[in-house]
Amino acid sequence: MQLKKIFFPIGGGEELAERIHGALLVNKFFGTHINIMACQLDPKMIYNVRMTLKGGVLMEEFLKSAGDEMRAEREEIKAIFDAECAKLDLDQNDDDHVPNSAALRHMVGIRSELVEKYSKYCDLVLVSVPPTGSITGTFEAAVTKSGKPCIVIPRKLQEFKADKILVSLTGTAASARALDNWLELLQRAKSVTVITANHYLQEGIPETKRRISDYLALHDV
């Protein structure tokens, strides 16, 4: 699979610099263009309707305060993005055609919906592990609703290599496509570990193992 463009969605929260740094490391490894989308929720979307009707000055003050916080968050993300691009010597460029480059885009709306929509226009979706380990709506949208291959990275990533690769084969069409998409990367790995689940076994463990091993060996893995 020839990669040209990576998509990486982020929100606020902790370890922001670390997450951006990790995403840029992956982008540098592949020599691609990465589009980092910073998502913010419009305060008008969550403000109580009855309070809005009675709002008056209170409503105006709330929206002004929320707007100031959103601008401050955008400035913080941009400063981190600039610093991390400089560290890794990555060109900042909005043109998807430029290799070894990165672009930051700010979007306002429901994060999971934005991720599902914009992740369809890339070759690879990159997502960091949720902070508590529990699957979030944003994580699910990135991994299962984009229709694209996805790499999940830790929230703190100091180095990205593809020497050791873990492949999950679940018997689904999606996992079969994922395997085919990444055969070239698997060929370069020093170690490949394949996992599956009992209810996906095909005629028992030995037969399932044989089928997987034969297919990978056919492609020099």
N, C-alpha and C positions, 0 to 999 in steps of 0.2 A: 504494500500500500504506500503510495507516494503522498506524504503530508505536505500541505501548503499553509493551512490555517488552523490555529488552535483557539478554542473559546474557553474562557475561564471566568465564571461569575463569582462575585464577592459581595458581601454585605458589610456591616460594621462589625463590632465585637473585638475580642482580644486577638492577639497574634496576627495583626493585619500585615505588618511588614514581613513577618516570616512566611505568611501564605503567598504574598505577592512574589517574594524572593524565590520560593519553591516553584511557582508557576513559570517564572522567567527562566529558571534553571532547566526545566523540561523543554521550554521553547528553544533554548540555546542548544540543547542536546540534539534536537531534530533539525535545527537551522531553519525554522519556520517563522511565520508571522503569528503573533498572539494578540487576540482581542480580549482585553480584560473589561468586563462590564460590572461597574459598581452600581448596585441597586439600592434605592431608597424608597420608603413608603410615604406617599403623600398624606400629610396629617389630616386633610379633609376627608380622606377615605375611612378614617377610624374615629373621627370625632362624633360624639353622640348627636343624633339628629335633633332631639328636643332641646339640647343645650345650644345647638346651632341656631335654632329658631329664636331662643331667648338671648342669644349671644351678646349682641351689642359690643361694648368695649371689651368685654371679657374674650369674646371670640376673636376680635382683632388682635388683642395682645397675645393670645395663644398662637395664632397663625404667624404673627411676627416672630415670636420666640422660636417656634418650630422651624420657620424659614431660616433664621439665623443659625440654628443648630445644623440644619442640612447643609448650609453653605460652609460652615466650619468643618463638617465631616468631609465634604468634597475637597476642600483645600488640604486637609490632612492626608487624604488618600492620594491626591495629586503629588504632594511633597514626597510621600513614601515611594510612589511609583517612579518619580524622577530620580530619586536617590538609588533605588535598586537597579534601574536601567543603567545608570552611570557605573555602578559597581561591576556589572556584568558586561559592560561595553555593548549594550544593545541600542540600536537606533530607534528613536521614537518616530513612528510614521503611521499615518492613517491609511496608507495604501496597502491593501492586503497582498499585493503582488511583490512587495519588497521582503526578501528573506532576512532572517536574523533581525527582525524588527518587532516592535510592540506598540500597541495603541490602548489608551484608556478612554472608556466611554461611560458617562453617567446617565442612568435611566431612572425614572420615577414611576412607580407602580407596584403591583403585587409581584414580589420577587419570583415566586415559582412560575407564574404565568409568563413573565418576561424571559426567564431562562428557557422554558419550553419553546417559546416562539423564536428566539434569536439563536439558540443552539443548533438549529437545523441548518444554518448556513456556515458550516465549518467542516473540517475533516476529522477533528478530534475534540471531544469535550474533556476538559480537565476540571476536577472538583476536589476540594480538600475534605478530609474527614470531619463530620459534624463535631462540635465542641464536646458534647456529652456522649458521643458514640451512638446516639439514637438517630434513626433516619428522619430527616426533616422533609418538608414539602419541596424545598429548593433542591436538596440532594436527590430526591426521587425524580424530580423533573429532569435534572441533568443526566442521571444515569439511565433512566428507563423510558423517558418520553421524547428524547431528542432524536432517537433513531440512529445515533452516531456512536462510533467506538468511544470508550471513556476510560480515562486513567484516574484512579483515586490516589491522592498523595497525602502523606501526613501533614499536619498543620505546621510542623517545623521540619523543613527539608534543607539540609546543608549540601547535599550532593545527589545528583541524579545519574544513575547508571542502569543499564539493562542487562547486567551480568546474571542476575537471578530473577526468574519470572514465575509468578504463580498464575496458573490458568484455571478458571472455573468452567467446567463443562457440565451443563445441567440438562442436556438433552433437548433444549429448546432451539428454535431457529435463530434466536438472538445470539446464543452462545456459539453456535456453529459459525455464524457470520463473523463474530468477534475473533474466533480462531483463524479463519481464513484471512481476515484483514491484517493479522499480526504475524503471519508465518515468517515474513522477512526478518522481523525483530527477534522472533524465537530462534531463528537460525544463527543469530549473532550471540545468543546467550550462552553462558557457561553452564547454567543449570536451569532446567524447566521442571516445575512441579505441577501436576494436574490433580485437581480435587473434584469430587462429585458427591452426590447424595444417594442414599440407599434406594429411594423411590425412583431414581433415574437409571439405575443399573439395567443393563441390557443383557438378559440371560445370565446373570451372575457376575461376580467380581472378575474372575479370570477372563471371561469373554469380553467384558467391557474394557479391561486393561489391554487385552490383545488388540482390539479394534483401534483404541487410541494410540497405542505404541506403533502399530503398523502405519497408521495415517501420518503420524509425525515423522517416522523414519523415511517414509516416501518423500517427504519434503526436507530431508537432511537435518531434522531436529533430533 
